[in-house]
Amino acid sequence: MMGRVHGAGEDTDAAAWGKLLAGAYREIGERALRDLPIYNDALGVETVGFRRFSGTIVGIMVTPRFMNVVMPASATAREMPASTVRIRFPAGDIEFTLSDVARMGRIANCSLFSPMFQFSDMAAARATAEAALAQLMLPADSDKASERRQSATSAIDRRNFLRGVLTERRE
C-alpha cells in the first residue's frame, strides 16, 4: 500500500492508486474476459470517488463485468489466510472479499453489481457508483440514515445498500 501523506496530496495518492488498479483490470479484461457472456461492451473501466478513508484508500471500480467497492487490503488482512474481512464505514460494517490482483497485490472487494447488464452506458454506471459511495460514507446515526432505516424492512444487502436503505441484520 502507498505510504500515508498529509494534506491535499492524500486524495491525489488515492486517485493514483485507483488508476493503477483500473489499468490492471483493463489489462485483465482485454486479455482474458472480453469474449465472456458476462462482459458488457457498452462499459469501460473507470474509478469513481477514490479517496483516503481511515488510514487507507477506498473507492468504486466500474468495469464491464462488475461494480465493486475496493480498497487495498490492510497489513493485517494481507498476512491473514482469511478470505473475507469486515470494514467499519460510517454507514456500518461491510464485508469484503480478499483477492489478489496482478501488479497490485491483495485488495479488498465488496461486490455491488455483477454482471453489469442493467447499465446501458458509463454515465448510468458512474451515477450509481457515486450514489453508492455517498451512502457508504453517510453516518449510520445521521438524520438521513435514520429516515431510511425507518422505512426499511429487510437486512443489509447490495440492493438496499444502493437504494440507501441500510438496516442492521437481525438473526
N, C-alpha and C positions, 0 to 999 in steps of 0.2 A: 504494500500500500504506500502511496505517496506520503512524504513527510508533512506534518501539520505546519502550516504557515498562518500568520495572524493578519487580520485586516482584510482589505478588499481582494487580495490575491487568493483567498480561500475559495471563493466560488469560481475563480478562474481555474484553479487547480482541479476542482471538482468537474468543471466542464471539460477540461483536458482529459481527465480520466475517462469520462463518458465517451469522448470522441475516440479514444483508443479502443474502448470496448466496442463501440459501433463499428470500427474498422475490422475488428476480429469477427464480429457477426456478419459483416458484409462478405468477408472472405469465405467464411464457412457456408453462407447461403449460396454464393456464386459457384463454389467448388462442389458442394455436395447436396444441396437441398432444392435448388431451383425447379427441378423436374418432379418433385413430390406433389401429390394432390393436395397437401395442406398449405401450399405456397400461394399467397395472394399477390399476383403480379401487379395489381394496382398500387401496392405499397412499396415503400423503400425502407431503409434502416435509418432511424433518427433517434436522437436522445432528446428527452424532454425534462427540463427542470433540474438538472444535476446541480447539487449544492452540498455544502458542508452541513452535517447534522450530527450532533452528539459525538464529535471527535472522528467522524468518518464521512463518507460520501454517500449520497442517496439520490436516485433519480429514476426515471422510467425509460425503458428501452422499448421502442416500437420497431418491429421487424415484419416482413411479410408472413411470418409464421406465428408470432406471439407478441404480447404486450406484457412486460414484467416490471415490477419494482425491482431494482437491482442495487447492490452495494458491494464493495469489497468485503470479503469475509474478515471478521475481526481476527486478531492474532490468536485468540483462544480457539475460535472456530477453525482456523487453518490447521491447528495442531490436533484437533479432536477427530476421532473416526466417525462421529455422528453425521447423519445426512441432513438433519434439519436443525434450525436454531430459531428461538423466539426473540424478536427485537421489540423493544418498547418504543412506541411513537406517541405523539400527543393524542392520537385517536385511540390508542390502546396497543396491546401486544399483538404482533403479527408474526405468523410462522413463515420462515423462509427455508427453501431447499438449498443445500450447498452443492456446488458443481465446479468443475474446472473448465476454464476457457483458455484456449491456446494463447500464448503470449501475455495473458492477464493473470493467470493463477486462479486461486479459489475465490469464487464470488458467491454471494447470497442472492437468491431469486424468489420473488413471490409472484406467481402467475396471476394475471388479471384476465387475459383472453388468450385462447388458443383452441382452434385456429382463428384466423382474423377475417373470415369472410363476411362478417357483419359490417365491415368498413369498406366503403366504396372508393375512398381516397385518403390521402395523407392528412388533409385538413380535418376530417372527421376523427381519424385515429389520434391526431395531435390534441384536438379539443377534449377527447375522452381522457387522454393521459394527463392533461393539465388539470382536469376536474378531479381525477383520482388522486393525484399528488396533493391537491388542495385539501381533499378530505382526510388524507393520511396525516397532514400537518395540523388539522383542526383539533384543538384540545378537547378531550372527551367531556370535560366539565364546562365547556362553553355553552352559552345560551342556545346557539345554533345547533350544537350537537345534542343538547337536551331535548330540543323540539323534535329532532329527527328520531331520537330514541323513543319518545312517547308515541310516535306513530308507527314504530316498527313492531313486527310480530314474530320475526324469526332471528336465528343466530347469525353471527357474522359469516358471510360468505362473499365470494367475489362479486356477485350481482348486487348484493346490498351495499358492499363497500363502494362500488362505483356509483350507485344511486345516492350515496350519502346516508344510508340507513345503517348505522352501526349500533349493535346491541351486544351485550355480553352473552356468551354461550351459557346456557343453563343445562346442566346434566344431572 
